[in-house]
Amino acid sequence: MELTDAGKRLYEEAQRILATVASAVRRVHDVDRGVQRLVVAFCSGLYVSEALRAFSSRHPEVETDVVPVRWWEQDAPLRDGRAQVAYLRRPFDHSDLRIIPIGHETRAACMPAAHPLASRQELTSADLDGERMLDAPTRRTSSLEEKFELIASGQGIALVPLSVARSYSRPDLVHIPVTDAPSVETCLAVLADRRGKVLSDFLEIATATLRATT
């Protein structure tokens, strides 16, 4: 059996609804326990641990948590209430969000270690002409693990942010910077109408910390 397109959409919508309910229940329990909590969403390869450590040293009374996000719905945790702030890569739906630019990342071509281009130190877009590319318009994968498994099996090459490729290092894959590929902008995002000292302090700390590490 296999889900139809409509069934897949219903499953995705149901997952979002359940996540929203779960986050609402947790917030109610936090209020009942008198707990302050800050939840930070993050994209694969983008690390928030240093910012969280710096924030916790200033606000030890605030519990912190993290939520990983899928690349095709990066803003979802902000909109469904699972997170108050997110460390993301453009592009995403930025309507009703406040965006703080952090930096830019190089794109790398991820390919099998046996590929003819695998020994190169860097590439240009012209070097990839004629190669089968695994990207969202041609084949949307449900996870990075799935994408890298497809690449390793010889089904194509993918352009990914360099930090993502480094985070999923494996001996049967190589990642090579593509010098003329558009860079990827990283940023912090919060709902435009969200305010509060805890959130403001985290944004101040995270902006300085993350910019220093990019």
C-alpha positions in Angstrom: 0.0 0.0 0.0 1.1 3.5 -0.7 -0.3 6.9 0.2 -1.9 9.0 -2.5 -0.7 12.6 -2.9 -3.8 13.7 -1.0 -3.0 11.1 1.7 0.5 12.4 2.0 -0.8 16.0 2.3 -3.2 14.9 5.0 -0.4 13.1 6.9 1.7 16.3 6.8 -1.2 18.5 8.0 -2.0 16.0 10.8 1.6 16.0 12.0 1.6 19.8 12.2 -1.7 19.8 14.1 -0.4 17.3 16.6 2.8 19.3 17.0 0.8 22.4 17.7 -1.4 20.6 20.3 1.7 19.1 22.0 3.5 22.4 22.2 0.3 24.1 23.6 0.0 21.4 26.3 3.6 21.8 27.3 3.2 25.6 27.6 0.2 25.1 29.9 2.2 22.7 32.0 5.1 25.1 32.1 2.8 27.9 33.4 1.4 25.5 36.0 4.9 24.7 37.2 6.1 28.3 37.0 8.7 27.4 34.4 10.2 29.8 31.8 11.2 28.0 28.7 12.9 29.1 25.5 12.8 26.8 22.5 15.1 27.3 19.5 14.5 25.7 16.1 17.5 25.1 13.8 18.3 23.8 10.4 20.7 20.8 9.9 24.3 21.9 10.0 23.5 25.1 11.9 24.7 24.9 15.5 23.0 26.9 18.3 24.8 25.2 21.3 27.3 28.0 21.8 24.6 30.6 21.8 22.5 28.6 24.2 25.4 28.1 26.6 26.0 31.9 26.6 22.3 32.6 27.1 22.0 30.0 30.0 25.0 31.5 31.8 23.0 34.8 31.9 19.6 33.3 32.5 20.1 30.1 34.5 16.4 30.2 35.5 15.2 29.7 31.9 15.0 26.2 30.6 16.1 25.8 27.0 15.2 23.3 24.4 15.8 22.8 20.6 13.7 21.6 17.7 15.2 20.5 14.3 13.4 21.7 11.2 12.9 20.2 7.8 14.3 22.3 5.0 11.0 22.7 3.1 9.1 24.1 6.1 11.7 25.9 8.1 9.3 28.5 9.5 6.7 25.9 10.7 8.0 25.6 14.3 7.6 29.4 14.7 4.1 29.4 13.3 2.7 26.4 15.1 4.2 27.4 18.5 6.9 24.7 18.9 9.6 27.4 19.0 10.0 31.1 19.8 13.1 31.7 17.7 14.7 29.8 14.8 18.2 29.7 13.2 17.4 29.2 9.5 18.7 29.4 5.9 16.9 31.4 3.3 14.7 31.0 1.4 11.5 30.4 3.5 8.2 32.2 4.0 9.2 35.3 5.9 5.8 36.9 6.1 5.0 38.1 9.6 8.5 37.3 10.7 11.3 39.5 12.0 14.6 38.5 10.4 18.1 39.1 11.7 20.8 38.4 9.2 23.7 36.3 10.5 26.0 35.3 7.6 26.4 33.4 4.4 27.4 29.9 3.6 29.2 28.4 0.5 27.4 25.8 -1.4 29.1 22.4 -2.1 28.5 19.7 -4.6 28.0 16.4 -2.8 28.8 13.3 -4.9 30.0 9.7 -4.6 33.6 9.3 -3.8 34.1 7.4 -7.1 32.7 10.2 -9.2 35.2 11.5 -11.9 35.0 15.0 -10.3 35.6 13.8 -6.8 39.3 14.5 -6.8 38.9 18.2 -7.5 39.5 20.8 -4.8 36.8 23.2 -6.1 34.3 23.3 -8.9 32.3 25.8 -10.9 28.7 25.5 -12.1 30.0 24.8 -15.6 31.7 21.7 -14.3 28.3 20.3 -13.3 26.7 20.8 -16.7 25.1 17.5 -17.8 25.2 16.0 -14.3 22.0 14.7 -12.8 21.1 17.0 -9.9 19.0 15.9 -7.0 17.1 19.1 -6.0 13.6 20.0 -4.8 11.9 20.5 -8.2 13.1 17.1 -9.5 13.0 14.9 -6.4 12.0 16.1 -2.9 13.5 13.8 -0.3 12.0 13.5 3.2 15.3 13.7 5.0 19.0 14.5 4.5 19.8 10.9 5.2 17.6 9.8 2.3 19.2 12.4 0.0 22.8 11.4 0.9 21.9 7.7 0.5 20.6 8.4 -3.0 23.8 10.3 -3.8 26.0 7.6 -2.5 24.1 5.0 -4.6 24.9 7.0 -7.8 21.5 8.6 -8.4 22.8 12.1 -8.7 24.6 15.1 -7.2 23.2 17.7 -4.8 24.2 21.2 -4.1 24.0 21.7 -0.3 25.3 24.2 2.2 28.8 23.4 3.2 27.9 23.0 6.8 25.3 20.4 6.0 27.8 18.3 3.9 30.3 18.5 6.8 27.7 17.4 9.3 26.9 14.3 7.3 30.5 13.3 6.5 30.8 9.6 5.3 33.6 7.8 3.5 31.6 7.1 0.3 30.8 10.7 -0.3 32.8 13.9 -1.0 31.7 17.5 -0.9 33.5 20.1 -3.1 32.9 23.9 -2.9 31.2 25.4 -6.0 32.9 28.8 -6.3 30.3 30.6 -8.4 27.2 29.1 -6.8 25.0 31.7 -5.0 25.8 31.7 -1.3 23.1 30.7 1.3 22.1 33.4 3.8 21.7 32.3 7.4 19.5 34.3 9.8 17.6 34.3 13.1 13.8 34.5 12.8 11.0 35.3 15.3 7.3 36.1 14.9 7.1 39.9 14.2 4.7 40.4 17.1 6.6 38.3 19.7 8.3 40.4 22.4 9.7 39.8 25.9 13.0 40.3 27.8 14.0 36.6 27.6 13.5 36.5 23.8 15.2 39.9 23.3 18.2 38.8 25.5 18.6 35.6 23.5 18.5 37.4 20.2 21.2 39.8 21.4 23.4 37.0 22.6 22.7 34.7 19.7 23.3 37.4 17.1 26.8 38.2 18.5 27.7 34.6 19.1 26.5 33.2 15.8 28.0 36.0 13.7 31.3 35.4 15.4 31.3 31.7 14.4 30.2 32.1 10.7 
